[in-house]
Amino acid sequence: MKKFVLLIVIALLALVGSYETQAQPPENCPNGQANYNTFTITINNCEYEVGICWDCNVTGVSRIEVRYFTLVDPDCDDIEGLNSTQVLERIYSIVYTNNFISTNLCNFAQYTIPPCEQGEIWFDLIYSTCWSKNLYQGHVYVTPCHLLPGYCYCIEAWKVCFDVQNGTYRWEMVWNDYSCTMEACGPVPSTEPPDPTDPQNPYTDCWTVPTSCTP
C-alpha cells in the first residue's frame, strides 16, 4: 500500500513539473537568428523583461523579432493602465528603431552600413500576429500563440544605408506581407483575455494583435 501511495505522489509531481515546463517562456529563435538575449525596457513606471532574437548580416537579410515580455515586478501597476497589446506596441516602438538596433543589437560603429549612393543592407522586422499569456513562476509571460498549428507573423522589409550628407542612417520600408495566410490563425478573437491565475491551467486563449500587414 505504501508503495502504491508513493507511486501516486511521484506521478503527481511529474504532472506538476510538466505543466511548468510547458509554460516556460520561449528561448528559441524560430527564424534562425544567431543571437538571443533578454533586455530590460521601461514603459511608464514599470520595467519589462523582453526576449529578442536577432542577427546582423552584412551580405544577407538580418531578422529581428520580439519573442516574449513579462513584468520584472509582477506587482508593478502601470500608471496608464496599459493592457498587454498596448505594452507590446510600446515595446515595438522602442526595439524596432535605429537607436535600439544600432546600440544594443547590431553595433553600427563596427557593422559596415554602405553610403546610400553605393547600396544598402536589409532588415526584416517580425511582428507575430497571434499572442497568448502563460503563467510561470509567478510571472505572466506574453508570447506568440502556442496553440497554432503554424507560426504566423507579419514581415516588414527595410533597407538601411548611411546618408553621408546628413550623417544619419536612412531607413526605408520596401514591402510588408504575412508569412502565412491569416486562416492559419484560425478563429482567434481580437479581444485580449485576462491574465491567467491558475498554475494548473497556465495558458490563456490566443488573441490577434494588429500589424502593418492588417488590411
C-alpha atoms as one frame of an Amber mdcrd trajectory, in Angstrom:
protein
   0.000   0.000   0.000   2.823   2.406   0.894   4.493   1.692  -2.448   1.197
   2.427  -4.246   0.799   5.785  -2.477   4.424   6.650  -3.243   3.866   5.953
  -6.932   0.821   8.233  -6.954   2.813  11.054  -5.330   5.636  10.666  -7.858
   3.135  10.712 -10.724   1.511  13.907  -9.396   4.888  15.602  -9.048   5.723
  14.632 -12.611   2.469  16.204 -13.810   3.179  19.442 -11.964   6.677  19.521
 -13.444   5.276  19.006 -16.943   2.931  21.977 -16.509   5.864  24.193 -15.535
   7.909  23.003 -18.498   5.080  23.667 -20.934   4.553  27.159 -19.565   8.144
  28.326 -19.789   8.761  31.419 -21.953  10.292  30.707 -25.381  14.062  30.912
 -25.641  14.453  29.678 -29.194  14.598  31.636 -32.431  12.212  30.076 -34.972
  13.534  32.149 -37.870  17.133  31.006 -37.492  18.581  34.119 -35.882  22.043
  33.605 -34.418  21.522  35.725 -31.292  19.073  35.614 -28.391  19.058  37.714
 -25.232  16.785  39.470 -22.783  16.637  43.218 -22.297  15.043  45.381 -19.614
  12.780  48.023 -21.109  10.974  50.628 -19.014   7.484  51.649 -20.031   5.908
  54.321 -17.871   6.915  53.345 -14.332   7.318  49.597 -14.911  10.273  47.515
 -16.084   9.691  44.677 -18.559  11.946  41.754 -19.397  11.858  41.379 -23.177
  13.263  38.383 -25.072  14.636  39.254 -28.514  16.052  37.166 -31.378  18.260
  38.846 -33.975  21.163  38.563 -36.344  23.427  41.029 -38.146  24.226  40.062
 -41.724  26.329  42.306 -43.918  25.550  40.409 -47.124  22.182  38.782 -46.323
  18.999  39.778 -44.528  19.032  40.425 -40.772  15.914  39.424 -38.847  14.785
  40.947 -35.550  11.928  39.526 -33.502  10.355  40.100 -30.087   9.739  36.645
 -28.584   8.118  37.492 -25.250   7.791  40.036 -22.488   6.900  39.994 -18.791
   6.884  42.426 -15.901  10.089  42.299 -13.854   7.967  43.073 -10.779   4.583
  41.346 -11.228   3.036  43.787  -8.729   4.029  46.920 -10.662   0.956  48.962
 -11.633   1.280  50.812 -14.917   0.341  54.465 -14.407  -1.623  54.444 -17.680
  -3.235  51.058 -17.100  -1.933  49.664 -20.391  -3.052  46.193 -21.428  -0.634
  43.662 -22.954  -1.449  44.656 -26.531  -0.642  48.285 -25.760   2.564  47.312
 -23.934   3.618  45.221 -26.937   3.043  48.189 -29.240   5.233  50.337 -26.950
   7.953  47.658 -26.967   7.915  47.555 -30.769   8.161  51.353 -30.874  11.344
  51.139 -28.773  13.035  47.983 -30.108  12.324  48.453 -33.812  14.214  51.739
 -34.060  17.604  52.773 -35.379  18.753  53.779 -31.889  17.951  50.451 -30.201
  19.117  48.266 -33.091  22.390  50.145 -33.666  23.196  50.366 -29.944  22.007
  47.051 -28.483  21.797  44.561 -31.344  23.995  45.401 -34.329  26.828  47.775
 -33.474  26.658  50.152 -36.430  30.061  51.564 -35.467  31.608  48.191 -36.374
  28.895  46.987 -38.762  29.540  48.341 -42.256  26.499  50.278 -43.462  27.165
  51.424 -47.036  26.620  55.008 -48.175  23.227  55.351 -49.840  24.913  56.063
 -53.186  26.653  52.665 -53.041  23.972  50.316 -51.768  22.127  49.178 -48.648
  21.662  46.314 -46.201  18.332  44.692 -45.326  16.464  44.115 -42.081  13.280
  42.077 -41.619  11.271  43.288 -38.620   8.957  40.491 -37.480   5.583  41.067
 -35.808   3.759  37.969 -34.537   0.064  38.212 -35.325  -1.360  35.938 -32.607
  -0.391  36.045 -28.927  -1.235  34.290 -25.668  -0.314  34.607 -21.998   1.132
  31.955 -19.731   1.741  31.865 -16.005   5.197  30.690 -14.971   6.769  31.018
 -11.513   4.509  33.919 -10.568   5.114  35.878 -13.782   2.695  36.308 -16.683
   4.608  35.891 -19.942   3.122  37.254 -23.155   4.304  35.073 -26.049   3.364
  34.213 -29.637   0.356  31.894 -29.587   1.308  28.348 -28.557  -1.865  26.718
 -29.921  -1.439  27.459 -33.617  -0.515  24.610 -35.988   1.761  27.070 -37.814
   3.713  30.149 -36.886   2.155  33.278 -38.381   3.702  36.711 -38.448   3.944
  39.948 -40.408   7.282  40.820 -42.025   8.363  44.399 -42.684  11.353  44.506
 -45.058  13.519  47.585 -44.518  16.607  48.730 -46.375  19.207  50.752 -44.469
  22.000  52.940 -45.762  24.173  55.777 -44.483  23.224  59.278 -45.603  26.641
  60.930 -45.901  25.242  64.421 -46.345  23.124  64.338 -43.180  25.364  61.973
 -41.201  22.428  59.695 -40.340  21.202  56.210 -41.164  18.289  56.159 -43.589
  15.611  53.500 -43.048  13.022  52.807 -45.729  10.323  50.134 -45.610  10.163
  48.490 -49.034   7.379  45.940 -48.513   5.392  44.077 -45.879   3.467  40.829
 -46.013   2.259  37.865 -43.954   4.381  34.747 -43.645   1.147  32.751 -43.944
  -2.495  33.129 -44.793  -4.441  34.621 -41.916  -6.620  31.496 -41.891  -3.646
  29.816 -40.161  -4.575  31.746 -37.031  -7.998  30.121 -37.039 -10.961  31.738
 -35.262  -8.786  33.790 -32.902 -10.549  36.764 -31.288  -9.068  40.252 -31.244
 -10.082  40.768 -27.600  -7.246  40.252 -25.153  -8.057  37.700 -22.380  -7.465
  38.360 -18.666  -4.173  37.294 -17.112  -4.013  33.613 -16.050  -4.028  32.903
 -12.310  -4.204  29.077 -12.078  -0.780  27.308 -12.254  -2.545  24.109 -13.337
  -4.065  25.943 -16.307  -1.269  28.384 -17.159  -2.230  29.352 -20.704  -4.907
  31.760 -21.882  -6.698  31.657 -25.194  -4.936  33.377 -28.066  -5.812  36.761
 -29.478  -4.765  38.717 -32.567  -2.696  41.889 -32.493  -2.951  44.347 -35.428
   0.203  44.875 -37.503   1.113  46.901 -40.574   0.030  43.859 -42.621  -3.519
  44.014 -41.213  -5.933  45.024 -44.010
